[in-house]
């Protein structure tokens, strides 16, 4: 009976000690709570590690897609699982172009945390063409704002970039987009003859909390 009567007092004492310990062991760079402040347990310090902002960057969710927005003057679905060529990984990829006089856009809207010090945009690409002189057909990789206005062009691929295998591209962006809603867009245009296909796979936008040295 006496042990049950003293149990609440023991628990209260332990809780008080935990508060003091948490205040004394505040993370380096973070001010400890003042003496007249109340600290509620659990005291959780959130980290700021790398974060993937792109959903379904490998297109493996297939169709229909809720992650990507596709627009095609030819009515194409753009996200594709046919061969050849195969995807860079998995079974799905994005296929832009592939016919004459086409305008197509594949994009995804991203919310960049205000803790972002830099973004690293990367993807794999493959170009196949019937053009014998260059350039006539293009694929632009752009960062756009929430109103779909182009802010930055990361890369312009053309029919002159035709390769036999997938190539990797990566770009580091500054903290200028922290706290903003942006759009990553792949924009293809082909002329009236000699088709070019642009294949994209394994798209990534990694958010980092530290800038490059």
C-alpha positions in Angstrom: 0.0 0.0 0.0 2.8 2.4 0.9 4.6 1.8 -2.4 1.5 2.7 -4.4 1.1 5.9 -2.4 4.6 7.1 -3.2 4.6 6.0 -6.9 3.2 9.4 -8.2 5.8 11.3 -6.3 8.6 9.2 -7.8 7.2 9.6 -11.4 7.0 13.4 -10.9 10.6 13.5 -9.7 11.8 11.5 -12.7 9.9 13.8 -15.1 11.5 16.9 -13.5 15.0 15.4 -13.9 14.3 14.6 -17.5 13.3 18.2 -18.2 16.6 19.4 -16.6 18.6 16.9 -18.5 17.0 17.9 -21.8 17.7 21.6 -21.1 21.4 20.8 -20.3 21.9 18.7 -23.4 20.5 21.0 -26.1 21.9 20.5 -29.5 25.0 22.5 -30.4 23.9 25.8 -32.1 20.5 25.7 -30.4 19.8 27.8 -27.3 18.8 25.9 -24.2 15.3 26.8 -22.8 15.3 29.7 -20.3 14.8 28.9 -16.6 11.3 30.3 -16.7 10.2 28.3 -19.7 8.3 25.1 -19.6 9.7 22.3 -21.7 7.2 19.6 -22.6 8.4 16.0 -23.2 9.2 14.4 -25.5 11.6 17.1 -26.7 12.2 16.3 -30.3 14.9 18.0 -32.5 14.1 17.5 -36.1 16.9 16.8 -38.5 17.6 18.4 -41.9 18.9 15.6 -44.1 18.7 15.1 -47.9 15.1 14.8 -49.1 13.8 13.5 -52.4 11.2 16.0 -53.9 10.2 14.1 -57.0 7.4 11.6 -56.9 7.7 8.5 -59.2 10.9 9.7 -60.8 11.3 6.3 -62.5 7.7 6.4 -63.9 7.2 2.9 -62.5 3.7 3.7 -61.3 2.8 3.5 -64.9 -0.5 5.0 -66.3 -2.6 6.7 -65.3 -0.2 9.0 -63.4 -1.0 11.5 -60.7 2.6 12.6 -60.2 3.3 13.9 -63.6 1.4 16.3 -65.9 1.6 15.5 -69.6 0.7 17.7 -72.6 1.0 16.6 -76.2 -0.1 18.2 -79.5 -0.4 14.6 -80.9 -2.4 13.3 -77.9 0.4 11.0 -76.8 0.5 9.7 -73.2 4.3 10.3 -73.0 4.9 7.9 -70.2 5.6 4.6 -72.0 6.7 1.0 -71.4 7.3 -0.2 -75.0 10.6 -1.4 -76.5 12.9 -0.5 -78.1 14.6 1.2 -76.4 14.1 -0.1 -72.9 13.9 2.1 -69.9 17.1 3.1 -68.2 15.8 1.1 -65.2 12.6 -0.8 -64.5 10.1 -1.0 -67.4 8.7 2.6 -67.7 10.2 5.8 -69.1 9.1 9.1 -70.6 9.1 9.3 -74.4 8.8 12.8 -75.9 8.8 13.5 -79.7 8.8 10.4 -81.9 6.8 12.1 -84.7 7.0 15.2 -86.9 5.7 18.6 -85.9 5.1 17.8 -82.2 5.1 20.0 -79.1 5.1 18.0 -75.8 5.6 18.9 -72.2 6.1 16.5 -69.2 6.3 18.3 -65.8 5.9 17.9 -62.1 5.1 20.6 -59.5 7.5 20.6 -56.5 7.3 22.3 -53.1 10.8 23.3 -52.0 11.2 23.4 -48.2 12.4 26.7 -46.8 15.3 24.8 -45.3 16.8 24.1 -48.7 20.3 25.5 -49.3 20.6 23.7 -52.7 18.8 21.4 -55.1 20.4 18.7 -57.2 18.4 17.9 -60.3 19.5 14.7 -62.1 18.1 12.4 -64.8 19.1 9.9 -67.5 18.4 10.7 -71.2 18.6 9.0 -74.6 18.2 10.6 -78.0 17.4 8.8 -81.2 17.0 10.6 -84.5 16.5 10.3 -88.3 18.0 13.8 -88.8 21.2 13.9 -90.8 22.0 17.5 -90.1 21.5 19.4 -86.9 19.9 20.8 -84.9 16.2 20.8 -85.8 14.5 18.9 -82.9 15.0 20.0 -79.3 14.2 19.0 -75.7 14.5 21.7 -73.1 14.8 20.9 -69.4 13.5 23.9 -67.5 12.7 25.1 -64.0 9.4 27.0 -64.1 7.5 29.0 -61.5 4.0 28.2 -60.2 2.5 30.2 -63.1 4.4 28.0 -65.6 6.8 30.8 -66.6 10.4 29.6 -67.3 12.9 30.6 -64.6 16.0 28.7 -65.7 17.0 26.3 -68.5 19.1 23.5 -67.2 19.9 21.7 -70.5 18.9 21.8 -74.2 19.2 18.4 -76.0 18.9 18.2 -79.8 18.9 15.7 -82.5 22.7 16.2 -82.6 23.0 14.5 -79.2 21.9 11.1 -80.4 23.6 8.3 -78.5 23.5 4.5 -78.4 23.0 4.3 -74.6 21.5 6.4 -71.8 23.5 9.4 -70.5 23.4 11.1 -67.1 22.9 14.8 -66.5 23.0 16.6 -63.1 22.7 20.2 -62.1 23.1 22.0 -58.7 20.7 24.8 -58.0 21.2 27.5 -55.4 19.0 28.4 -52.5 17.0 30.8 -54.7 14.1 28.4 -54.8 13.8 27.7 -51.0 10.2 28.0 -49.8 8.8 28.2 -53.3 6.6 26.1 -55.5 8.4 25.3 -58.7 7.9 23.0 -61.7 10.4 20.8 -63.4 9.5 20.6 -67.1 10.8 18.6 -70.1 9.7 20.4 -73.2 10.1 18.8 -76.7 9.6 20.3 -80.1 10.1 18.6 -83.5 10.0 20.0 -87.0 8.1 18.7 -90.0 10.5 16.0 -91.1 12.9 13.3 -89.9 11.7 12.3 -86.5 13.6 12.5 -83.2 12.7 10.7 -80.0 13.8 12.0 -76.5 13.7 9.4 -73.7 13.9 10.4 -70.0 14.2 8.2 -67.0 15.1 8.1 -63.3 14.4 11.8 -62.6 15.5 13.1 -59.2 15.4 16.4 -57.3 17.3 16.1 -54.0 17.0 18.9 -51.4 20.1 19.6 -49.2 20.3 21.8 -46.2 23.9 22.8 -46.7 25.4 24.8 -49.6 28.4 23.6 -51.5 31.8 24.8 -50.0 
